[in-house]
């Protein structure tokens, strides 16, 4: 995964958080979070996200990537999406010691 992270970081790495990568074109944005071997992507534009997924699909030839579909859990957080209101709720059900 580190070689994948290096290739991505050459393109659009966030200075605020080194696990966050941002790809933007005008008002369209894709946010990509990479933590060890987990990756979560979100966008404010469906068509732009589809274009991003096409690019990621090409990376599958070089890296072992699996699209698990819409995220429901990530790093211990439960993700609830309401497409109608365009809102996303993150919850944590337990506190780590």
QUIHU-V891601 format. One record per residue. N is the residue number from 1. SS is DSSP state (@ for helix, = for strand, . for the rest). Layout:
<<N & SS> <N & SS>>
//
This chain:
<<1 & .> <2 & @> <3 & @> <4 & @> <5 & @> <6 & @> <7 & @> <8 & @> <9 & @> <10 & @> <11 & @> <12 & @> <13 & => <14 & .> <15 & .> <16 & .> <17 & .> <18 & .> <19 & .> <20 & => <21 & => <22 & => <23 & => <24 & => <25 & => <26 & .> <27 & .> <28 & => <29 & => <30 & => <31 & => <32 & => <33 & => <34 & => <35 & => <36 & .> <37 & .> <38 & => <39 & => <40 & => <41 & => <42 & => <43 & => <44 & .> <45 & .> <46 & @> <47 & @> <48 & @> <49 & @> <50 & @> <51 & @> <52 & @> <53 & @> <54 & @> <55 & @> <56 & @> <57 & @> <58 & @> <59 & @> <60 & .> <61 & .> <62 & .> <63 & .> <64 & .> <65 & .> <66 & .> <67 & .> <68 & .> <69 & .> <70 & .> <71 & .> <72 & .> <73 & => <74 & => <75 & .> <76 & .> <77 & => <78 & => <79 & => <80 & => <81 & => <82 & => <83 & .> <84 & .> <85 & .> <86 & .> <87 & => <88 & => <89 & => <90 & => <91 & => <92 & .> <93 & .> <94 & .> <95 & .> <96 & .> <97 & .>>
//
